[in-house]
């Protein structure tokens, strides 16, 4: 399953950090963060519940970029 989320991030480097943090989250197969459009595309593992995975993604992203936001 793939879903797109609106994000808020200040720079392209921070967006890259968010992408890496998201990809390293359990339940996420792949992720792409686009700084220009302020969107995050997330592909979830089979059987993963996006509503359970995304709060963990946000927590992991906040560890690398504390001023970022993902609008769930």
C-alpha positions as CSV (number, residue, x, y, z in Angstrom):
1,X,0.0,0.0,0.0
2,X,1.2,3.5,-0.9
3,X,0.1,6.7,0.8
4,X,1.1,10.4,0.4
5,X,1.4,12.8,3.3
6,X,1.8,16.5,3.5
7,X,5.0,17.5,5.4
8,X,6.6,20.6,6.7
9,X,10.4,20.9,6.6
10,X,12.8,23.8,6.3
11,X,15.5,22.6,3.9
12,X,16.4,19.9,1.4
13,X,19.0,18.4,3.7
14,X,16.4,18.0,6.4
15,X,14.0,16.4,3.9
16,X,16.8,13.9,3.1
17,X,17.2,13.1,6.8
18,X,13.5,12.5,7.1
19,X,13.5,10.2,4.1
20,X,16.3,8.0,5.6
21,X,14.6,7.9,9.0
22,X,11.3,6.9,7.3
23,X,13.0,4.1,5.3
24,X,14.6,2.7,8.4
25,X,11.2,2.5,10.2
26,X,9.7,-1.0,10.7
27,X,6.7,-1.5,8.5
28,X,8.0,0.8,5.7
29,X,9.1,-0.7,2.4
30,X,10.2,2.5,0.8
31,X,9.8,6.3,1.1
32,X,10.4,9.4,-1.0
33,X,10.4,12.9,0.4
34,X,10.0,15.7,-2.1
35,X,11.2,19.0,-0.6
36,X,9.9,21.1,-3.5
37,X,6.3,19.8,-3.1
38,X,6.5,19.2,0.6
39,X,5.1,15.7,0.2
40,X,6.2,12.3,1.5
41,X,5.3,9.1,-0.4
42,X,5.4,6.0,1.8
43,X,5.1,2.5,0.6
44,X,4.2,0.1,3.5
45,X,5.2,-3.5,4.0
46,X,2.5,-6.1,3.3
47,X,0.2,-6.3,6.3
48,X,1.5,-3.1,7.9
49,X,-1.1,-0.7,9.3
50,X,-0.3,2.9,8.2
51,X,-2.2,4.3,11.2
52,X,0.2,2.4,13.5
53,X,3.4,2.9,11.5
54,X,3.1,6.6,10.8
55,X,3.3,7.8,14.4
56,X,6.6,5.9,14.7
57,X,7.8,7.4,11.4
58,X,7.0,10.9,12.8
59,X,8.9,10.1,16.1
60,X,11.9,8.9,14.1
61,X,11.9,12.0,11.9
62,X,11.7,14.2,14.9
63,X,14.9,12.6,16.2
64,X,16.8,13.7,13.2
65,X,15.0,17.0,12.5
66,X,13.0,18.3,15.5
67,X,11.2,21.0,13.6
68,X,9.7,18.8,10.9
69,X,6.0,17.8,10.7
70,X,4.1,15.1,9.0
71,X,0.3,15.8,8.7
72,X,-1.3,12.4,9.4
